[in-house]
Amino acid sequence: MAINNVGIIGCGTMGLGIAHVCAQAGRQVVAVKATPGSTDKAQATLDKGLARIVDRGKMDAAEKDAIMGRVTFTDNESAVADCDLVIESIIEDIATKKELFRRLEGICREDTMLTSNTSTLSVTAMMAVCNKRDRIAGLHFFNPAPVMKLVEIIHAFETSEKVIQDLNTFCKEIGKDPVIVQDTTGFIVNRLLTPYMLNAIRMLERGTGTIEGIDHAMMAGAGHPMGPFQLADYIGLDVVEAMSMNIFMDVRHEHHAPPHTLNRLVQLGYLGRKTGKGFYDYSQRPPVQNPLLSRPVV
Ligand code: 3HC
């Protein structure tokens, strides 16, 4: 089935990034703010992100206007009724996602593909609350969505092959490089990346190296664009903690449990770049190691 109209539920970093990608590829997008209220902030955030690309000379102003013109912002979920594909990108809470899927079944056409951008939760659990299950799947984008080429297409328990193939074609058409993954906790990338970041934190706790030292080692020695602490701050420490807990709850192995330092930073509201402080302190340029972490936190 051709996918021309895309509904995106959730206007956070990922939702807006996915809206950008789809609209840039010529799709009409309905971007739904998941909580009731003004959509001005979401609209301004997308506009500002596109303006930055124009300023860098990588897009002309007419293209930016065309992209903005293809995105309709609303706080009314029913606006996705005519979409061919819906991608939910709301809070990582399984109960909230299940309720949303239940409502979407009542709103959308029978043939609308309903997908989740979850980082680690079970798409099959979302599918389980639906009646027409073959059109439910995962579409997992990576941050920043306009830059990262990968989309994991999550094959949940009863997803049809036809839907997987339609999503595969769609991902390629919007310029992505997809991979099909069976529905297991963390899929491929987060299942590998999460323990990697947790191990870096444990390494810090053991005194193996400093935050900057470990980051430098992984960039200069393994060719990563960011070190593990920069990456954790970029993803958001609350998200990293939640991914860790979800994997831990699945496999029940201590190795996957969030380390003490991560728990403490999240408890203190130091969630990384989005709050200005995490493993690094972003109030300084260039950012410096969070001074709180210069002594043992145990
Ligand atoms: N939107 C659009 N474009 C963006 C962008 C954004 N938010 N952020 C960066 N860019 C573009 C820039 O415009 C620039 O484009 P250009 O080369 O055409 O000028 C390009 O990306 C590079 O950006 P910068 O020069 O500002 O910075 P860097 O070269 O340091 O790259 C980065 C930034 C792309 C974020 C790079 O550091 C990187 O790839 N980091 C790793 C990111 C990663 O691993 N993401 C996956 C996280 S896991 C995940 O998302 C799963 C989820 O479930 C948690």
Boltz pocket constraint, residues with backbone or C-beta under 6 A from the ligand:
constraints:
  - pocket:
      binder: B
      contacts: [[A, 49], [A, 53], [A, 56], [A, 58], [A, 117], [A, 118], [A, 119], [A, 120], [A, 141], [A, 142], [A, 143], [A, 144], [A, 145], [A, 146], [A, 147], [A, 148], [A, 190], [A, 193], [A, 225], [A, 226], [A, 231], [A, 235], [A, 239]]
      max_distance: 6.0
